[in-house]
Amino acid sequence: MLVIPAIDIKDGKCVRLRQGRMDDSTVFADDPVIMAKRWVDAGARRLHLVDLDGALAGKPRNAAIVKAIVDQFPELPIQVGGGIRDDDAVQAYLDAGVEWVIIGTKAVSTPHFVSDLCLEFPRRIIVGLDAKDGKVAIDGWSKLSHHDVIDMAKHFEQDGVSAIIYTDISRDGMMQGVNVDATVKLAQAINIPVIASGGVTTLDDIRQLCGVEDEGIEGVIVGRALYEGSFTLEQAQELTDAA
């Protein structure tokens, strides 16, 4: 199972939010490229980049920073999301060298958009489903939709997406532990990989996910716990490798 460091970009800086609230952010680095190097030097095998400004604006705002990270680490698989809501944005990121593009809000609001992308860019599309109490959130987590997260995931599996990133937004950035039960329930309902996200606090969270990896959990995205030193990337990856 992969341990995937998250780099969330807001106003050109590397930040972490609490429960997706843009007004509750902590700056951890002025230069996201330097932060990316930190994780690469620590042995990261994939990076998760989020353009937070783009998520709110509905179009990429920090694409130049994403490209700078990709250019510096051309061999490293990178997935990026945030404000990707048309074909041109997807094409631009893939042309820049990004491995996977993550569709969030538009996947929910315009489902056929994902099916069209999967035809145009096979094996390059991931859908991010951010949920609270089983319902999918959209628009940078500012709104809660009526869509059931498992029903949506099944739909996108049929469309041909490569994976589902599942985030429990009630736990994200709160250092309260991963919602393992909800993640497993989702993974059991579909046949494509699930990447867990939101709430990782201690190595025990990683250990719990390793215990259910066979249910279809490919990786886990880790943010605040790494930034605040709860454990190191090396420790987490050693744990998953041993498991």
N, C-alpha and C positions, 0 to 999 in steps of 0.2 A: 504494500500500500504506500502510495506517495504522500509525503508531507509537503504541502505546497504553500510557501510563504505568500502572503497577500501584500500588495503595494497599492494602497488607495491614494489617488492623486486629487488634491483640491487646491485651487489657486497655485498650481505648480509645485506644491509641496506634498510630502508623504505624510498622511494623517491616518488616524483611526477614529471612527465614529462610535457612538453608543446607540444601539437600536436604530441605526440608519439616520439619526437626526443630524442634519447638516449644521445645526447650531450647537451641537455638543461634540466638537471634534478636538483631538489632541494632535499637535504637530510633533512628529518624531524625526523628521529630517527635512532640511530645506531643499535637498536635491534627491529626487527619487532614483536617479541613475546611480548615485553613490550607495543608496540603500540596496538597490538591486545587486551591486557588486558585493555588498556584505553577505547577502544570502547565497550568491554564487560561490563565493569563497568558502562558505560554510557547508557547501555540498548540495545546494538546491538542484533538483532534477527537473523542476518546472516552476514557473512563476505565474501568479494570478494578479493581473493588473486591472484596476477599476478606475475609470474616469468619472469621478463623482460629479464634477461640474457638468460633464456631458449627460449624465443620468438625469439631471434636473433640466438642462437646456434642450434635451431631445436630439442632440447632435454632438459629435466629438468636440471636446474643447482642449484636450491635452494630448492630441495625437502626435505632436512633435516630440513630447517626452517619451511616449510609448516607442516611437521609432528610434529614439536615441538609445533606449534600453536594448531593443532588438539588434541594433547595429553593433552595440558593444559586446553582445553575447549571442552571436549568430547561430551557435550550435544548440542553444538552450530552448526547449519548447516553451512557448509563452501563450497564455490565453488572456484575452482582454474583453472587457465589457464596459458598458456605460454609454448610453446615448446612441447606440447603433440601431438606427431605425429605417435605413434604406440600403439598397444594393450597393450604391456608390461607397458608403462608409465601410461595408463589408469588404468590397474589392480593394479599397485603399489600405485597410489593415493587412489583408492577405498579401498584397503587393509589397508592403513594408517588411514582410517576413514573419508576421504573427502566425502561429500554428492553428489556433482555434479562435473563433469569434463567438462571444457569448451574447445571446439575445435574451432580453428580459421583458421589459414593459410591452414592446410591440408583439412579442410572442403571445402574450395574453390578449391584448386588445385587437390584434389582427392575425389570427392563427394561420391563415393561408400564407402569410409572409414567410413563416418558417418552412413550410413545405416547398415553396418556391426556391428558397435559399438552398435547401438540401439537394434539390435537383441541380441547381447552378454550381454549388460548391460542396460536392459530396465529401463527407467525413471531416468537414471543417467547421461545422456548426454545433455549438453547445447551447442548451437552453438553461438559463438560471431561473429557478423557481424559488422565490422568497416568500415564506409563508408564516402566518401566525394563526394558531388554532385551526390548522388545516386549510385555511383560505389563502389564496395567493395575493401578495401585495404588489403594487405597481408604482410607477412614477417616483423612483428613488425611495420606495417604501413609504411614501407619503399618503397612499390610499390603499384601502383593503378592498379587493374585489369579492365577488360572490363565487368565484371559481374554486372548485375542490382541487387540491394540489395533486392528488393521485390521478384523478380523471385527466387533468391537463398533461401529466407526465406520460400517460398511456397514449394520448393523442400525438404527442411529439415523438414518441418512440415509433409510431407508425409512419410518421413523416420522414424518419431516417436521421434524426439527430445523433451525434456521437456519444453524448452523455448528458446527464442532468446534474446541475449543481443545486443542491438543496440547502437553503439557509433558513434556520428558525430565527426570525428577526427579533423575537422577544428575548433571545439570549445573546444576540450578536453584540460583541463589545462589552458585555456585562460581566464577563468572567464568572459565569454561573454553571458552566458545564455544557457539554453537547447534549442535544435531545436525541439520544441514541435510539430510543424506541420509535420515534417518528421517522428517523432516517432509515431504520431497518424496514419499517412498514412500507415505505416508499420503494426501497430497493427490491423487496420481495414481490411488489406488484408489477415490476417491469423487468425487461431482459437486457437493457443497456446499462452501462455503469452509472453509479451514483457517486458524486463527490460531495462529501459532507462539509458543512460550513456553519459557523456561528456558535460561539460559546465555549470553544476550546480554552481550558483554563490550566489544567495540569497534565502531566504525563499519563495520569490515570484515564483521562479522556481518550488519549491516543490508544492506550491499552484496551479500553472497552471497544473501540472501533475495530482494532485488530481482531478482537474476539468474534466480530460479526462480519469480517471482511468477505467471507465466503458467500454472504447473502447478495454480493454484487457491489460492494463499496470499494471503489477504485482508489480513492485518495481523500485527504482531508485538507482543507484550506485553514491556515492558522494566521492570525493577525496579532491582536493585542498581547496574547500570552508570550509570543516571541519578542515583541517590542519591549515589553516590561520585564523580560528576563525570568519568567516563571520556569522556563526550561529552554535549552538550546535546540537549534535545528538538528545539530549532530545527535543529541540525545534522542530526539523524537524519531529520526530516521533509523538510528541503530535499533530502537525498539521495534519499529515496523519490519525491519529487515530480519530481525531475530524471529519475529512471529511468523 
